[in-house]
Amino acid sequence: MTRRIRIQLEYDGTEYAGWQLQRQGERTVQGVLEEALNRITGENVRVFGAGRTDSGVHAMGQAAHFDLPGNIAPESIPYALNANLPDDIRVFRADEMPEDFDARRHTRGKIYRYRIYNSRINDVFLRRYAWHIKYPLNSDAMQSAANFLVGKHDFSSFQAADCAATNAIRHVYMAHVIRSGDIIDFEIFATAFLKQMVRNIVGTLEMAGCGKIKPEGIVDIMQAGNRSRAGMTAPAHGLTLVKVFYADDPPPPELAKYIPDSADAPI
């Protein structure tokens, strides 16, 4: 007998070639989780993630599902897994779900955070988790540009060239630029994301922040539907998947207030 289990986990992505298993045999989060499950169960258990974070990207609230043989209690699963995982991956919750639950298809929204450290000299303790930009950035201009992202749009200009998505329409609920001293955080809450979408948006917001484009110029970039019109792809290490939301685990009120009362809203 097997049971469908959903786990929630966090990881430092520095030492991993992303979430997904790689043909080259590189170390990935999915691969390490499957190795841990193999040691616990003695069987090959396939893990399916809610999203495929890129090489070097971190997560505070990734989610995944797998079919677990045996009768280990859900509340014991995090402890069993963590005892077999490296210190840079930690499972903090496990729930038994209906047998048709799918961590990716049943996602109702995600929030990502991208961190920039805006100072002439880099910070030793942020170097693995923030993009260091030496020159001054105008965070107000970045927010003005980010405001145009909110709503349902075609984000083709911000998807990676090898993105496999057949539809680039995404609904962004919230896009905030928050500055605290030398730290600039960009937080974005949406139904789903295209490959490298957040990093490409951040590279474009950087252009607004340093005056290369006016904030309203991001509208022309979106309407062009051309990746070459947008900014650079921001480095992976500044990006963190903060949270994946489901029907039984909805966003808190401070985020839910951004969700429109419309039939097409997925939450």
N, C-alpha and C positions, 0 to 999 in steps of 0.2 A: 504494500500500500504506500502510495506517495501523497503528499499534501503540497498544495501551492503556497509558497511562502514569499512574502514581500519583506525585504530588508531595507533599512535606511542606514546610510554610511557616510563617512567623511574620509578624505584622503588628501595627502600632499602629493601632487602630481609630478613633482620635480624629477623623480627617478623612473618615471613610467612613460612608455610610448603611447600614452592615451588610455582610454577605457578598453577599446575593442581588441580582441585577439588579432595578432599580426602574423602574416604568412612567414615572415623572416624569423619568427621565434623570439621577437623582442619582448621584454617584460611589460606586461599590461596589467591594469587593475582587474579586469575580467579574468585574465589567466591566473593571477595570484589567488583570487577568490575561489576559482574552480579547483585549484590545487589544494586549498584548505578544506573544501568540502569533500574532496577525494580522501583526504587523510581522516576526516571525521566519519564518513560513511562507508569507505571502501569501494565506492562506486563513482563512475564518471557523471557528475552533475553539471549540466549546462546552466550558466547564469545569463539572464537577459536584463540589460540596463535600461533605465528610462531615457538616457541620452548618452551619446558617444562623445565624451569630452576628448579634446585633442591632446597630443603629447605636451606635457608640462602644465596642463590646466588642473586646477584644484577643485575640490568639492567639499562643502559643508553639509549638504543635504541631498546627495545622490540617492536614487532608489533603484531597486532591481528585484527580479523575482526568479525563483527556481522551484523545481519539484523535488521535495526532500523525502527520501525513503526513511523508514523507521518511525519511531514514536517520540523523538526528542521534543520536549515542550517548547513552544515559541519563545517563552521568556528566557530559556536556557541557550537559545541559538546564538545571540550576540557573544556570550561568554565562551562558548565552544569555538566559534569562529575566531574571536580575538586571540585565543590561546594559540591559534595556528596561523596568524597573520603577522606580517612585519609591523613595526611600530608606526609606520606612516599610513596605515589603513586601519580604521576602526568602525565596526558595526555597532550602532547604538540603539537599534530597535528592530524587532521582527514580529510580523503578524501573519496568522494564517488567513488566507484569502480564498474566495470562490475559485473553483478549478479553471474557470475561463478568464481569470484576471491576467492582464498583460501590463507590465510596468511601463511600457512605451505607449501602447495604443490608448490606454485609459488615463494618461496624463491630462490634467485639466488646466495646467499652466506651470510656468517655471519663472524663477527669478535668478538673474545673474548679477554679479558685482564685478566691476573692473576697477582696479586701484592704480593710480598714478602717484608717484612721489615726485613732487615738483620743487626741486631744490638744486643748488649748484653742486652740492656734494651728496653722494648717495648715502643711504642709511644701511648699515651693516645688517640690521635685523629685518629690513624690508626688501633686501635685494632679490630674494627668491619669490616675493609675493606682490611686487609692484613694478610698474614700468617707470624707470628713472628718466625724467625729462629735466634738463638743466635750465633751459630758457623759460622765462615767465609765461604762464598760461592764464588767460582771462576766463575764469570759471563761469562768470555770468554770460559771456558770449557762448560758451559751450552749452549752458542750460537753454539759452534761447534757440540754439540749433536743435537740441534734443527735443524741444517741445513739438517740432514738426514731425517727429517720429510716431507720436501717439495717434492711435486709430488703426484702421485696417488699410494696409498699403501693399504694393508690390515692392519687395525688398531685393529684387534681382541685383541691384547695384552693390549690395553688401554680401552677396553669397560667394563662396569660393568657386573657382573655375571648375573644380571637379565635384561640386555639390550634386548629389544624385536626386534631389527633390524635383518632382515634376511640376510643382506649383510653388511660386515664391510669395504668395499672398500670406501675410501674417498679421495678427491683431496685437498691437502693442498697447497695453493698458497704462503703463507708467514708465517714464524715462526721466530720472532725476540725476543731476550733477550736484554733489554735496562736497563742499570744501571745508576742511578743518586744518588750519595751519598749512603745512606743506603737502598734506594728503588730499587728493581729489578722488572721490569715489563716484563712479557712474553705475547706477542701479537701474535695471530694466526688467520689467515684468510683462510677459507676453504668453500667448497660447502655446507657441512653439518657436523654435529658432532654426534658421538655415545654417549650414556648415560655415563656421567662422564669421557668422553674421555680427555677433557682438564685437569681436575684435576689429572687424572692418568698419563698424560704426564708430568705435573709439578712435581709430585712425583718422576718421573724417572729423570727429569732434575736436581732435587735436588741431586740425587745420583751422577750425573756427577759433579755437583758443589762442592760437598764435597769430591770427590775423590774415592767414593765407586766403580764407574765404569769409564772406559775410555769413552770419547765422542762417539767413534765409536761403543761402546758396545750396543748402542741403536738400531743399525742395527740388531744384533743378537736377541734382544728382540722383535723387530717387526716381524722378520722372524719366530720366535718361535710360534706366534699366540696363546700365552698362557698368561693369565692375571697374573699368579703367577710369571712370569719372570720380570714383570715391577715393578716400585716403588710403594710406598704407594699412597693412594688417598689423595691428598692435601685437607686441610680444605675448606669447601664450601665458607666461608666468604671472601676469597681472590679473588673470581671469579666474573667478571662482563661481561654481554652481552653488547657489545659496540654498535653494529649496525647490522641490518638485511637489506639486499639489495634486490631490485626488479628491473624488467626491466625498470620501469618508475622512479626509484630512484637508479641509479647505483652507484658503488663505485667511489670516487674521483680519480683523476689521480695518486696520490701518492700510491694508492692501486691497481688501474686498471693495472698499469705497471707490476704487478706480474702475471697477468692472461696470460697464454700461448695462442698463436694463434693456437688453435687446435680445431677440430670438436667436441671433447667431453667436451670442457669447457662450463659450464652451463651459463656463463654470456655473 
